[in-house]
């Protein structure tokens, strides 16, 4: 077997004088990586081949460590090549007879792999978030679906229980929607629902909840909305929908409204109760001529 040489090691081997910090020795791997020849390297100050941050680390951590225990293990440093390129590295340092013996391993591939892992993680998180979002969205209207709305309403109710804020539940139904489908076809019906969804969404605030509740029925929850404010909102909504153009198709809505009061906060299933009340009011709006808003009254019957 041939004699072993420091030049056979795939790492940087450097010896520096502890007091002067000048380089006494380095192996060929060091010269090749940092792009120096031997004459340039020997006698050079160690500070000339590392970053300023590494110098601070040397004075604050590495030097005290080797003085105390004669070594400093797995310290992250940054080397600088002759062309001033930065190379992330990990070093082990030992003090022996006034000399510092450095074994330094480059961490470029490690850092690259770490960065790739971070990017992969971020990508997976974004995809998971996108998939989660897809499960919450109704594909036709691009509004929340029923399940997602139910979840968000639960969160909102929990918040309101801690600090009461008035809310209104609106069940919105397209009048004579079956006639639109039967007369103009389902493609026209879908067009109507898509345009209506956009109109409803443009009327909502970020704090409100809007969902396609089923078929041509929509649920809207207005946060911090008094009876007066809700009535004004519904009036504006009727006007906005009346201005939508669908060739020969005219569009009107029936809206049933239930209003959250502090007295209802003692109920177990508050959202279910409010939606049921809004549904009762919606039925009354349909029965009394459509194209109107009806607020739930305790005496209302379905």
MISE-993728 format. One record per residue: x, y, z of N, C-alpha, C in turn; residue in three letters. Coordinates in pm, whole numbers. Atoms other than C-alpha are relative to their C-alpha. Last residue first. Example, Ala and Ser with C-alpha at 12.3 -4.5 7.8 and 13.67 -1.06 7.14 Angstrom:
// MISE-993728
   n_east   n_north     n_up   ca_east   ca_north    ca_up   c_east   c_north     c_up   residuo
      -82      -119       -6      1367       -106      714      -77       109       73       SER
       89      -119        0      1230       -450      780       90       120        0       ALA
This chain:
// MISE-993728
   n_east   n_north     n_up   ca_east   ca_north    ca_up   c_east   c_north     c_up   residuo
      -30        49      135     -9394       2749      715     -101      -106      -38       UNK
       17       144       11     -9493       2957     1012       23       -39     -144       UNK
        2        51      136     -9386       3306     1111      -16      -151        2       UNK
      133        56       30     -9493       3408     1465       -6       -62     -140       UNK
       28       119      -82     -9133       3454     1577     -133       -66      -32       UNK
       72       -43     -121     -9078       3693     1284      -34      -125       79       UNK
       66       100      -82     -8817       3629     1017      -67        66      120       UNK
      -71        29     -124     -8741       3922      792      -80      -100       83       UNK
       85        20     -118     -8882       3914      439       89       -34      119       UNK
      -71        46     -119     -8704       4055      136      -98       -10      115       UNK
       11       -79     -122     -8877       4085     -200       85       -61      111       UNK
      -69      -127       24     -8879       3969     -559      -13        92      121       UNK
     -140         1       45     -9130       3693     -476       55       142      -18       UNK
      -20       -68      127     -9509       3738     -452      141         5      -54       UNK
       66      -132        6     -9619       3658      -99       40        81     -123       UNK
      146        13       -4     -9549       3285     -106      -71       133      -18       UNK
       45        68      122     -9189       3326     -217     -153        -2       -7       UNK
      -28       -90      112     -9113       3584       51      -48       -59     -131       UNK
      103      -105       -3     -9286       3362      308       20        99     -115       UNK
      125        64       45     -9067       3068      209     -113       104       -5       UNK
      -12        14      145     -8762       3292      245     -128       -61      -58       UNK
       26      -132       57     -8873       3389      597        7        -3     -152       UNK
      143       -26      -23     -8894       3022      696      -38       135      -61       UNK
       72        84       96     -8553       2961      538     -151        21       12       UNK
      -14       -66      129     -8408       3253      733      -75       -76     -108       UNK
       85      -119       -5     -8546       3100     1053        4        75     -134       UNK
      139        48        7     -8392       2763      965      -97       118        1       UNK
       22        41      140     -8062       2934      891     -143       -51      -18       UNK
        9      -121       82     -8077       3112     1227      -25       -32     -147       UNK
      126       -68      -32     -8155       2790     1415      -18       122      -89       UNK
      109        80       56     -7877       2596     1244     -134        69       21       UNK
       -1       -18      146     -7633       2880     1319     -113       -79      -65       UNK
       43      -134       40     -7728       2893     1686      -10        13     -152       UNK
      -35        -3      142     -7710       2522     1758      -48       131      -62       UNK
     -110        93       27     -7701       2520     2137       48        10     -144       UNK
       40       118       77     -7909       2830     2207      122       -87      -32       UNK
       13       112      -94     -7789       3067     2481      -38      -129      -71       UNK
     -132        55      -30     -7660       3312     2220       -4      -117       98       UNK
      -20       127       69     -8014       3359     2089      134       -66       35       UNK
       84       101      -63     -8097       3629     2347       24      -139      -61       UNK
      -71        51     -116     -7803       3835     2223      -78      -111       69       UNK
       16       -86     -118     -7979       3870     1888       77       -62      116       UNK
      -53        52     -126     -7883       3725     1551      -20       104      111       UNK
      -96       -91      -65     -8113       3842     1272       45       -60      133       UNK
       11        17     -145     -8290       3612     1031      111        81       64       UNK
     -101       -51      -93     -8348       3710      671      -33       -37      144       UNK
       48        22     -136     -8526       3545      377      109        36       98       UNK
      -98         7     -109     -8451       3686       34      -71       -18      133       UNK
       75         1     -125     -8638       3637     -292      101       -23      111       UNK
      -36        86     -112     -8442       3741     -596     -107         8      109       UNK
       37       -55     -130     -8519       3879     -939       34      -101      107       UNK
      -37        72     -121     -8372       3822    -1282      -46        75      124       UNK
        2       -95     -111     -8494       3910    -1628       21       -79      130       UNK
       26        55     -133     -8386       3683    -1912        4       114      103       UNK
      142       -17      -31     -8427       3823    -2264      -35       -46      142       UNK
       84         1      120     -8053       3883    -2313     -145        25       39       UNK
      -13       136       52     -7902       3817    -1968      -88       -15     -124       UNK
       56        25      133     -7840       4166    -1830       29      -142      -46       UNK
      -77       102       72     -7794       4238    -1460      -69       -31     -132       UNK
      -75       -62      108     -7964       4565    -1357       87      -100      -78       UNK
       94       -42      104     -8234       4395    -1149       73        59     -121       UNK
       36       118       78     -7958       4220     -953      -94        37     -114       UNK
     -117        44       76     -7813       4552     -834      -35      -116      -91       UNK
      -24       -96      107     -8153       4692     -731      116       -45      -89       UNK
      109        14       97     -8244       4381     -531       25        92     -120       UNK
      -25       125       72     -7902       4394     -362     -107       -24     -106       UNK
     -105       -27       98     -7946       4759     -265       27      -123      -86       UNK
       60       -90       99     -8274       4676      -94       99        30     -111       UNK
       87        83       86     -8107       4382       79      -66        83     -109       UNK
      -85        84       84     -7828       4608      213      -85       -81      -97       UNK
      -57       -88      102     -8076       4866      341       86       -79      -97       UNK
      110       -37       90     -8269       4596      525       51        87     -114       UNK
       29       117       83     -7946       4458      672     -109        32     -101       UNK
     -108        14       97     -7838       4801      797      -24      -116      -95       UNK
       11      -112       95     -8173       4858      963      106       -13     -110       UNK
      122        23       79     -8171       4516     1125      -12       107     -107       UNK
      125       -18      -75     -7810       4570     1237     -119       -29      -91       UNK
      107       -60       81     -7509       4427     1055     -129         5       82       UNK
       18      -136      -51     -7182       4351     1231     -102        76      -85       UNK
      -58       -23     -133     -7112       4046     1015      -16       147       38       UNK
      -53      -136      -12     -7344       3976      724       46        23      144       UNK
       -1       -39     -141     -7390       3605      660       68       135        9       UNK
      -89      -111      -28     -7491       3520      303      -12        34      149       UNK
        2       -42     -140     -7637       3190      194      101       113       17       UNK
     -126       -50      -55     -7720       3123     -169      -21        40      146       UNK
       15       -63     -131     -7991       2917     -340      137        36       57       UNK
        4      -145       24     -7999       2840     -711      -15        77      130       UNK
       79       -39      116     -7889       2480     -661       10       148      -27       UNK
       54       115       72     -7749       2451     -307      -86        45     -116       UNK
       58        91      -98     -7603       2681      -43      -57      -126      -64       UNK
      110        62       76     -7369       2864     -273      -54      -111       88       UNK
      -13       137       49     -7172       3051      -13     -116       -35      -93       UNK
       88        20      115     -7100       3401      113       24      -139      -56       UNK
      -12       135       54     -6955       3490      452     -102       -15     -112       UNK
      124        74       25     -6896       3850      557       30      -140      -53       UNK
       45        60     -126     -6580       3996      716     -128       -82      -17       UNK
      -89       111      -35     -6418       4057      378      -47       -72      126       UNK
     -125       -46      -59     -6717       4268      275       84      -123       34       UNK
      -43        44     -133     -6988       4148       40      127        70       45       UNK
       78       -72     -101     -7156       4330     -248       47       -31      142       UNK
      -41      -140        4     -6893       4229     -505      -74        83      105       UNK
     -134       -11      -60     -6949       3867     -400       46       144        3       UNK
       11        19     -146     -7322       3891     -464      135        21       67       UNK
       70      -117      -53     -7269       4037     -812      -12        -8      152       UNK
      -92      -114        4     -7007       3775     -895      -64       125       60       UNK
     -102        24     -103     -7239       3497     -778       99       115        5       UNK
       59       -35     -129     -7522       3643     -987      102       -17      112       UNK
        8      -147       -6     -7304       3634    -1296      -58        46      133       UNK
     -137       -52       -7     -7212       3269    -1233       -2       153       13       UNK
      -53        25     -133     -7570       3170    -1152      141        58       16       UNK
       71       -84      -96     -7706       3335    -1466       59       -15      140       UNK
      -47      -136       24     -7443       3173    -1686      -63        98      100       UNK
     -133       -10      -61     -7525       2836    -1531       56       141      -15       UNK
       18         4     -145     -7892       2883    -1617      131        14       74       UNK
       44      -134      -37     -7798       2984    -1970      -22         9      150       UNK
     -117       -86       19     -7601       2662    -2003      -33       144       37       UNK
      -81        -2     -121     -7894       2475    -1847      125        86      -15       UNK
      -99       107      -14     -8131       2561    -2129       89        19      122       UNK
     -125       -37       68     -8316       2876    -2232      109      -106        9       UNK
       20       -84      119     -8678       2794    -2154      128        19      -80       UNK
       90        67       94     -8651       2500    -1912      -12        77     -132       UNK
      -64       122       51     -8345       2641    -1735      -86       -65     -108       UNK
     -117       -42       79     -8496       2988    -1702       68      -121      -62       UNK
       52       -49      127     -8830       2839    -1591      113        46      -92       UNK
       33       119       80     -8650       2639    -1322      -51        42     -139       UNK
     -123        48       64     -8497       2965    -1196      -28      -123      -87       UNK
       35        67      126     -8840       3117    -1134      123       -53      -74       UNK
      141        22       33     -8702       3350     -863      -14       -65     -138       UNK
       33       -59      130     -8340       3304     -767     -144       -34      -35       UNK
       44        96      100     -8313       3228     -394      -37        73     -129       UNK
       34       -69      125     -8120       3412     -125      -34      -103     -107       UNK
       15       107       99     -8100       3291      234      -58        64     -125       UNK
       85       -19      117     -7967       3580      440        0      -127      -85       UNK
       -9       117       87     -7832       3543      794      -99        18     -114       UNK
      121        34       74     -7775       3873      975       28      -120      -90       UNK
      -22        66      129     -7520       3944     1244     -135       -30      -63       UNK
      120        40       75     -7505       4174     1547       36       -61     -135       UNK
        9       -87      117     -7175       4168     1740     -122       -44      -79       UNK
      117        -3       88     -7146       4019     2086       11       106     -110       UNK
       30      -143        5     -6797       3969     2224     -112        21     -100       UNK
      -95       -68      -90     -6702       3620     2334      -29       149        7       UNK
       33        38     -138     -7015       3463     2184       92        68      100       UNK
      111       -85      -44     -6956       3660     1864      -41       -34      144       UNK
      -52      -135      -23     -6616       3496     1816     -108        90       58       UNK
      -87        10     -118     -6760       3146     1856       55       137       37       UNK
       89         9     -116     -7038       3235     1611       81        -4      129       UNK
       57      -133      -20     -6778       3345     1355      -91         3      123       UNK
     -107       -85      -51     -6579       3023     1388      -55       139       34       UNK
      -29        47     -136     -6896       2818     1348      106        85       66       UNK
      106       -55      -85     -6992       3029     1045       24       -41      145       UNK
      -33      -141      -25     -6658       2946      884     -104        67       90       UNK
     -120        -8      -84     -6717       2572      922       31       146       36       UNK
       39        47     -133     -7073       2591      788      117        10       97       UNK
       75      -108      -63     -6954       2799      494      -39       -37      142       UNK
      -95      -105      -37     -6691       2540      409      -70       114       71       UNK
      -80        48     -113     -6948       2260      416       96       107       50       UNK
       80         6     -123     -7198       2447      201       83       -39      121       UNK
      105        99        4     -6953       2548      -69      -66       -10      138       UNK
      -14       109      -95     -6770       2878      -67     -110      -102      -22       UNK
       26       -42     -137     -6804       3078     -386       27      -117       95       UNK
     -127       -42      -62     -6640       3001     -720      -21        60      138       UNK
       12      -139      -43     -6994       2984     -866      131        61       51       UNK
       73       -84       95     -6954       2669    -1072        6       148       39       UNK
      -67       -16      130     -6677       2484     -885      -72        93      -98       UNK
       98        53       96     -6812       2545     -531       55        26     -141       UNK
       58       -87      102     -6502       2610     -323      -99       -75      -88       UNK
       88       -98      -62     -6399       2455        7      -82        80     -102       UNK
      107        74      -67     -6242       2136     -130     -101        93       65       UNK
       89        59      100     -6047       2350     -374     -115       -76       64       UNK
       87      -106       48     -5907       2555      -85      -99       -54     -103       UNK
       97       -28     -107     -5774       2241       78      -99       105      -45       UNK
       95       112        0     -5613       2144     -252     -107        20      107       UNK
       85       -14      120     -5457       2490     -282     -104      -111       -5       UNK
       91      -112      -24     -5331       2475       78      -96        17     -117       UNK
       98        48      -99     -5186       2130       16     -104       108       29       UNK
       90        93       68     -5023       2259     -302     -106       -52       94       UNK
       86       -78       90     -4882       2560     -117      -99       -90      -73       UNK
       94       -73      -84     -4754       2337      164      -96        82      -85       UNK
      100        96      -47     -4600       2099      -89     -106        69       86       UNK
       83        37      114     -4423       2388     -262     -113       -95       42       UNK
       87      -115       30     -4298       2527       67      -96       -32     -114       UNK
       98       -12     -108     -4166       2185      166      -99       112      -28       UNK
       95       111       17     -4001       2138     -173     -108         6      106       UNK
       84       -33      115     -3844       2484     -148     -104      -108      -25       UNK
       87      -111      -40     -3717       2408      202      -97        35     -112       UNK
       99        57      -92     -3584       2070       88      -99       107       46       UNK
       95        76       82     -3414       2235     -209     -110       -62       86       UNK
       85       -98       68     -3256       2488       25     -105       -69      -86       UNK
       87       -58     -102     -3130       2208      248      -96       100      -64       UNK
      102        99      -30     -2994       2023      -55     -101        55      101       UNK
       84         9      118     -2811       2335     -167     -114       -97       22       UNK
       86      -118        0     -2685       2393      185      -94        -1     -119       UNK
       93        11     -113     -2555       2037      202      -99       116        1       UNK
      103        96       38     -2408       2061     -146     -104       -17      111       UNK
       76       -54      114     -2222       2379      -57     -115       -94      -37       UNK
      141        33      -24     -2115       2252      287      -89        52     -113       UNK
       93       -90       68     -1740       2238      236     -143       -50       19       UNK
       80        72       99     -1548       2045      500      -99        98      -64       UNK
      116       -77       46     -1267       2208      698      -71       -76     -112       UNK
       55        91      103     -1006       2034      910     -135        60      -39       UNK
      136       -14       55      -813       2310     1083      -30      -115      -97       UNK
       14        98      108      -510       2253     1304     -148         0      -42       UNK
      140        41       20      -433       2560     1512       -7       -91     -122       UNK
       52         3      136       -70       2584     1621     -148       -40        1       UNK
        3      -134       58        81       2688     1953      -50         8     -143       UNK
     -133       -60       -1       176       2336     2057        3       132      -77       UNK
     -109        91      -43      -159       2186     1963      133        72      -19       UNK
     -121       -73      -36      -493       2369     1931      105       -98       50       UNK
      -70        48     -120      -765       2179     1749      129        81       20       UNK
     -127       -67      -28     -1027       2309     1504       61       -57      129       UNK
      -43        49     -130     -1316       2131     1335      140        57       23       UNK
     -138        24      -38     -1475       2325     1052       11       -63      138       UNK
        4        41     -140     -1801       2333      860      142       -38       41       UNK
      -80       114      -44     -1819       2524      533      -25       -32      147       UNK
       43        42     -134     -2015       2774      325       71      -129       39       UNK
       26       145       -8     -1805       2887       27      -42       -35      142       UNK
       25        48     -136     -1805       3256      -69      -36      -150       -2       UNK
      121        82       -7     -1647       3369     -394      -13       -58      140       UNK
       96       -52      -98     -1389       3645     -346     -134       -73       -2       UNK
       92       -86       77     -1197       3552     -664     -111        55       87       UNK
      -82      -109       54      -910       3418     -449      -87       100      -78       UNK
      -99        39       99     -1171       3212     -268       81       121      -45       UNK
       -1       -91      115     -1346       3315       53      111       -44      -95       UNK
     -129       -22       64     -1441       3062      322      -17        98     -116       UNK
        8       -28      143     -1753       3088      535      138        32      -52       UNK
      -77      -117       42     -1770       2925      879      -24        22     -150       UNK
       30       -44      136     -1999       2683     1058       75       129      -31       UNK
       30      -143        5     -1836       2531     1363      -24        40     -145       UNK
      118       -23       85     -1853       2154     1396      -45       147        2       UNK
       52       102       92     -1603       2118     1685     -125        49      -74       UNK
      131       -54       29     -1379       2363     1868      -57       -82     -115       UNK
       64        27      129     -1067       2228     2031     -135        69      -11       UNK
      -95        36      106      -806       2278     2302      -66       -34     -133       UNK
        3       147       12     -1069       2282     2580       89       -54     -111       UNK
       59        70     -115     -1049       2634     2723       13      -151      -11       UNK
      -79       -32     -120      -810       2805     2483      -50       -78      121       UNK
     -126        76        9      -970       2622     2190       91        31      119       UNK
       23       145      -13     -1314       2742     2294      130       -79       -2       UNK
       23        37     -141     -1210       3105     2361      -17      -151       19       UNK
     -121       -23      -82     -1053       3125     2009      -24       -34      147       UNK
     -100       104       28     -1354       2962     1836      124        18       87       UNK
       36       138      -37     -1626       3170     2002      115      -100      -18       UNK
      100        10     -107     -1593       3548     2006      -26      -142       46       UNK
      -40       -74     -120     -1269       3596     1812      -96       -24      117       UNK
     -129        51      -48     -1337       3323     1555       39        66      132       UNK
       25       129      -66     -1704       3413     1522      129       -56       59       UNK
       69       -33     -125     -1610       3773     1445      -26      -126       80       UNK
     -101       -62      -88     -1359       3650     1188      -60        35      135       UNK
      -79       110      -55     -1626       3420     1040      107        54       94       UNK
       82        64     -102     -1861       3716      997       76      -114       67       UNK
       -7       -84     -119     -1584       3902      815      -81       -61      114       UNK
       87      -118       -1     -1558       3615      569       17        79      128       UNK
      132        22      -61     -1262       3377      546      -79       131       -1       UNK
       71       105       75      -951       3350      327     -135       -35       64       UNK
       13       -33      142      -777       3676      418      -78      -105      -78       UNK
      111       -94       18      -842       3634      794      -25        33     -146       UNK
      123        80        9      -615       3328      788     -121        90      -27       UNK
       81        -1     -122      -325       3561      719     -130       -78      -23       UNK
      119       -86        8      -111       3455      426      -73        -5      134       UNK
      -31      -132      -54       230       3311      511     -117        97       -7       UNK
      -85        10     -119       184       3007      288       42       141       44       UNK
       75        39     -119      -106       3071       50       85         1      126       UNK
       95      -104      -40        54       3269     -230      -63       -32      135       UNK
      -78      -118      -39       356       3038     -253      -92       114       47       UNK
      -58        19     -134       130       2732     -252       76       122       48       UNK
     -113        93        5       -85       2843     -544       67        -1      138       UNK
     -130       -61      -28      -428       2987     -479      109      -101      -33       UNK
      -63       -53      122      -764       2891     -632      127        82       29       UNK
       -5      -145      -17      -954       2847     -304       73        70     -113       UNK
      133       -55      -28     -1064       2495     -391        2       152        6       UNK
       87        15      117      -741       2388     -562     -135        67       23       UNK
      -50       -86      107      -515       2527     -289      -93        -4     -121       UNK
       24      -140      -39      -724       2371      -12       41        94     -112       UNK
      145       -19       13      -729       2031     -184      -36       145       32       UNK
       31       -35      139      -351       2055     -225     -149        26      -20       UNK
      -12       110       97      -299       2061      150      -42        46     -139       UNK
      132        40       51      -236       2368      363       20      -111     -102       UNK
       10       118       88        53       2470      587     -143       -10      -52       UNK
     -128        70        7       189       2758      793       -4      -114     -102       UNK
       12       138       47      -100       3000      746      139       -60      -15       UNK
      -47        22      136       -63       3316      955       -7      -149      -34       UNK
      112        35       88      -284       3374     1259       43       -14     -145       UNK
       -6       -89      117        10       3546     1435     -116       -21      -96       UNK
      -24      -139      -35       -58       3403     1780       -5        93     -122       UNK
      104       -50      -88      -222       3068     1700       17       149       28       UNK
      -65       -35     -126        -4       2995     1398     -103        67       89       UNK
      -29      -143      -20      -222       2838     1131       71        19      134       UNK
      -65       -23     -128      -238       2484      994       33       149        9       UNK
      -76      -124      -13      -486       2404      717       61         7      140       UNK
      -83        16     -118      -642       2081      592       92       121        7       UNK
     -107       -98      -17      -928       2137      350       72       -28      131       UNK
       39      -113      -84     -1126       1825      273      118        96       10       UNK
       92       -88       74     -1119       1530       34      -55       112       88       UNK
      125       -25      -73      -811       1375      201      -89        98      -77       UNK
       99       100       38      -547       1235      -33     -136        26       65       UNK
       61       -40      127      -337       1551      -13     -104      -101      -49       UNK
      108       -96      -27      -274       1481      356      -70        44     -128       UNK
      -41      -139        3       -70       1181      229     -119        89       34       UNK
      115       -91       -5       -88        808      288       51       142       10       UNK
        4       -84     -118       209        601      179     -118        96       -8       UNK
      -79      -123        8       130        347      -89      -14        81      127       UNK
       85      -120        0         0          0        0       88       125        0       UNK
